[in-house]
Amino acid sequence: MSLKGKHIVLGITGSIAAYKSATLTRLLIKKGAEVQIVITPAGKEFITPVTLSALSGKPVISEFFASGDGTWHSHVELGLWADLMIVAPATASTIGKMANGIADNMLITTYLSMKAPVFVAPAMDLDMYRHISTQRNIGMLRNDGVHIIDPGEGELASHLEGKGRMEEPEKIVAVVEQFLDSPNDLTKKKILITAGPTYERIDPVRFIGNFSSGKMGFALAEECASRGAEVLLITGPTALSLSHPNIRRVDVESAREMYDAAIKTFPEMDAAILSAAVADYRPAQWTDEKIKRREGEEITITLTPNPDIAASLGKIRKPHQLIIGFALETSNEESNAGRKMEKKNFDFIVLNSLQDKGAGFGYDTNKVTILSRKGEKHSFELKTKKEVAKDIIDTAFTTFENSK
């Protein structure tokens, strides 16, 4: 019973493929899962709640309110209860509503409250599936971290032949099993991520900082959250925003503030990914009034070291905690990164080089090499930072879990 004890929300929408949901429910129950079905009003035109309730052993949820006495179904509680959500079949309408946050039924509000990974199995006619708007909405869901189980080809309800058939229940269950059995499933994991630059004040209008945009750290936060992790993102000043509900954001300005937030929360974490570009030094003194320019006068700023966040976490870590660090180097890249990994007690270090075009601060792309304490080396081509985040999580968490 590979899904024993797993809580799965199964969303069913108004498609002829809804008949397959009965088999899907039975297979999930047989694998040991506890299944709560949420069906749209249109879905009930294709398969009855009585059938689904008999298979799942639970009342089927469709409306916001259970009866006329004021009781209601809490989509928030469902989002906290679930280990996984599957929408199968997912019509073009439901996919569009999910992508754009149109919460006009119980299924969509449940999705918007979901903290667990979400899988979607589209089902529709071939022209609807390949329409530019449908493909755009599917792309938006992918970018939001939703897992799309591509439809198969064959005879459709219109009697046309093409792509749009909902994947068979057995295949959907196999995909879910593989995901939950993989070390890349981060459900129930708590992960600390630092991102962005830090600003070290000189006076009320000037600071010492760097060119970090925070894009890599934000991509890592979204990737971990999409795999089911609870993410605490501690970020320096950046204009970037987040979309995943599993991410709790803490905004800081200085290295000292980032240090305090990281030290306070790290003991309860399963892993830390330290991608922030933290200033090594700060002004020893700063004034609360703007420094005025005086013709011909030179100004000397004395710098003092900031607390070393990475080294401090490396000292207090427990054996089960994973730490991934970053190194941006301009010369002797691998040797310098390797020394930093050993000195700060990282399990892995992600090496960036300013010598690589399109990598480093400010870009939407990155080119990295991942080094491990065991001497392993994984080099990747230039990719989007979203793709790089997948590579980092795949490499680090798979290796770390396999070494236990």
N, C-alpha and C positions, 0 to 999 in steps of 0.2 A: 504494500500500500504506500506508493511513493509520495502521495500527497496527504498522508495521514496528518490530521490536525490542522491543515491549512484552511483558512477562511477565504472563500472565493465569492465575489459578487459577480453574477452572470447577468449582463444586460441583454435584453431581447427587444428588437425593433420590428417595425411593420414590413416584413419581407416574406415571400413564399418560403424562403430558406429557414424560417422559424421552426419548421417541423424538425430540422436537424438539431435544434436546441434541446429537444427531449432526449435524444441520444447523447448529446454532449453532457447534459446534466447527469444522466445515468452513469456515464463513464467517469466523471469527476467524483461522484459519490462512491463508486466502486474502488477508486484509487485512494479513498480515505478522506477526501475533502468534505468540508461542510459548505454547502452552497446556498446562498441567498439570491433569489431571482428578483430582478427589477425589470419590469416590462413596460413599454410605452402603450398608450391607449390603442395605437394602430397595431401594435404587436398582438393584442388580444383578439384581433379580427382573424388572425392566422393560426393561433394555438391558444387553448384555454388555460386560465390560471389553475383550474381544477386538475388538469393533467400535470402541469408543472409542479404544483404543490404536492401531489402524490409522489412524484419522482424525487423531489428535493427534501420532503419531510418538513417543509417550512411554509408558512403563508406567503404567497407571492405579493410583492409590493408593486403598486402601479400609481396610485394617487398620493398626493401630499397628505391628505387627511384620511384616517382610517374609517371614520364614521361621522355622524352628525353631532357627536357629543364633544367635539373639540380636540380629541386625541389626534396625533399626527405622527408620521414616519420621519425620523431624524436622519437626513442624508449625512449630517456631520458624524453621527455615531457609526454609520455604515463605513464612512471613509476611514475612521479610526480602527474599526473591527477587522477590515479586510487585509489579507496578505497579498491579494491580487484581484484585479478586476478584468473581466473579459466581456467585450461587447460583440456578440455573435448571434444573429447576423447584425451587421451595421449598415444601415441604408445610407444613401447619399445625403439625405436630409439630416440624419443624426450625426454623420461625420461633419457636415457643415456647421451644425450647432455646437458640436464639441470643439471644433477648431476656432470658432468665434465667440464661445462663451455665452451662447443663447440659452439661458436656463429656464425653459418654459415647460419642462416636465421633470418627473422624479428621477429619471435616468440621468439627465444632464446635470442636475444639481448634485447627484451622487458622484458623478465624474469630477465635477469641480471641487468637491470636498475630499476626493480620494488622495490618500497619502501613500498608497501602495502602487507598484507598477501596474500599468494599464495595457491590455492587448486588445486590438480591434481586428475583426475579421469582416471585411467588406463583402456585401452581396448586392448586386444590382445588374441591370442590363448593360451590355458591352458599351453602348454609346454613352450611357450615363457614367460608367466607370472611367472611360478615357476622356471625358469632357474636361476641358482646361480648368474649370472651376472645381470639379471633384479632385483632380490631381493636385491643384493648388491647396485644397483643404487637407488632403492626405499628407502633402509635404509639410504643412504647418503642424500637423499632429506629430509627424516624425521629429521635427525640430523641437517640439515641446517634450520629447522623450517618450512618446507613445510608441509601442511596438505594433507594427502593422503585419498581420498575417495575410500575405497576398492571396487574392482569390485564384481559383483554378480556371481552366478553360473547358468548355463543353456546351451542351445544349442548355439554354437559359429559359426562363419562364415565357419569354416572347417567342420561343421556338427558333430563335437565331442561335448561331454557333459563335462562341467567342469567350473572352475573358470577363469574368464577373461572378462565377459560381463561388459561393462561400466554401472555404476549405472544409474538407471532411472532418467530423468531430474527432476521429482517431488522431488525425494529424495535429489538430489544435491542442489536444491533450499532450501529445508528444512534445510539442514546442514548449508548452508550459512546464512540463516535467524537466526538460533539458535546462530551461532557464532557472528553475528553482533548485535544481541539483548542482548547478554550476557555482564555482567559487565567485563568479562575477555577479551572482545575485547578492545584493547588499541589504536585503530586507532585514530590518531590526538593527542594522549597524549604525553607530553614531560616529560621524566623521567631522573633524575640525579642518577647515580650509582657511588659509590666509591668502589675501589677494591685494593687488594694487600697490601703490607707493605709500610712503609715509612722508608727511610734511613736518619739518622741524623749524619752528618759528624763530625768526631773527627779531622782528618787530611786528606790529599788528598787520602789516601789509606784505611782508616779505618772508620767504622761507627757504630752507635748503630741501631739495627733493630730487626726484628723478623722473624719467619719461615713461614709467610703467603705466599702462592703461587699465590693467586689471582683467583684460580679456581672457587670459589663460586660466586664471583662478575662477572666474565666473563660469567658463565652459566646464571646468572640473566639477564645480558645485552642481550645475545642471545635470551633468552625466551621472554623478553619484546619486542624486535625488531620483533620477529616472530609473535607477536600478533598485530603488526601494530604501535607500539610506536616509536617515535623519541628518541633515547637514547644518552645521553651524558655520556660517561664512563671516569671518572677521575681515573687513575690508578697509583699506585706506581711502582717501578721497578719489572718487571716480563718478562719472556720469552714467555708468552702466546700470541696467535694471535687471530684475530676475522675474521668472514666470512660474517656477515650480513651487507648489505649496509645502513641499518637504524641506524647504530651505529657510532657516532663520538667519536674518542678516543683522550684524552688529557693525555700525559705522564708527571708525576711529580716525584720528588725525595723525598722531605721532607714534613713533616706535614704542615709547613707554606705554601709551594707551593700548597698543596692540599686544605688547608683552603682558600687561596686567590681565587682559581679557583671555589670552591664550593660556596662561598659567592657571587661571581660575577654573577654566572649563576642561582642560586636557585630561585630568584624572578620570573623568567619566566617559571618555571617548574610546572607540575601538581603533581609530587611526587618525593621523594628522597629515595633511598635504600642505606643505609650506611653500607656496608659490609667490608670496608677497615679496616685493623689492624693498626691503626694510633699510632705512638709512643707517649706516654704521656709526655715524657721529651726529651730534646735535650741538648747537651753540652753547657754550658753557653759561652764558648769560643772555637774556633777551630783555628788551625794553618794551614797556607798554605804550610808548609813544613812538611815532614814526621818526626814523633817523633822517635828519635833514642833510641834504647835500651842501657841503662847504667847499668852495672853489679851491682846488689844489690840495685838499686834505685827504690823506689816505686813511682807510678804516681797516683795522685788523680784527678778525673774528676768531676767537679761540674756540676750538671744538673739543668736546669730551665724548668718550665712547657711549653709545646706547647699549642697553642690555641686549644680550644675544639670545633671541627667542629660540632659535633652532637648537643651540647648544643646551639651553636650560631645559627644554622639553626632552632632549636626548638623555639628560642626567636623571630625570624623574620617571622615565617611561617604565612600564611593566612589560614582562615577557610577551604578553598577548597583543600589545599595541604595535601597530605598524606606523612607521614614519617615512614619508617620502619628501625629500628636499629638492631644491632647484639650484642650479649653478649657471650663471651667465659669465662666460669667459671670453677673453680676447687673445690669449696665447696659452700654449701648453694645456689645452682645454681638458683632455681626459685625465691627465695626471693631477691637475689642480682640483678637478671635480672629485676624483677618487680620494684625495687627501681630505677634502671637506667632508665627504661622506663618512670617513673613518673618525675624524675629529669630533663630529657632531652626532655620531651614533645613529645615522640614518640606515634604513634597510635598502633604500634605493635613492638614487639622485638622478634628476632629469637635467641633462646638459644642453644648454643653448649656446650658440656661438654667434657673436656679432659679425663674423666673417661670412655667414650664410645670408645671401640675399633673400629678403622676404621673411626673415626670422627675427625674433627679438621684440623690443618695445614697439607698441603702436600698431603692429600689423595684425591682420585677420588670419594670417597663416603663421606656421612655426615649423621648424625642422629640429628634431630632438634625437638625442641618444640617451638611452636609459641604462645606467650602470647599477649593478647590485653588489652587495657586500660579499657575495660568493664568487665574484669575478665574472658574472654573466654580463653580456653587452648586447643591447638591442638597438639597432640604428634604423631610422625611418626617413622616408623622403619628405619633402615639403608638403604639408597638408594644412587644411583649415584647422583652427584651434579646437573646434568641436571634434574633429576626427582625431586630433592629437590627444585630446582628453580621453577618448575611447581607448586609444593605444596604451596610455599610461595606466588606466584602471585595469585593462585586460592583462597587461604584463605584470604589474606589481601585485595585484590581489591574487591572481592565479598562482604565481610563484610563491607568495607568502603562505597561502593556504596549503599548498602542496608540501611545503617544508615543515609543517607542524607534525 
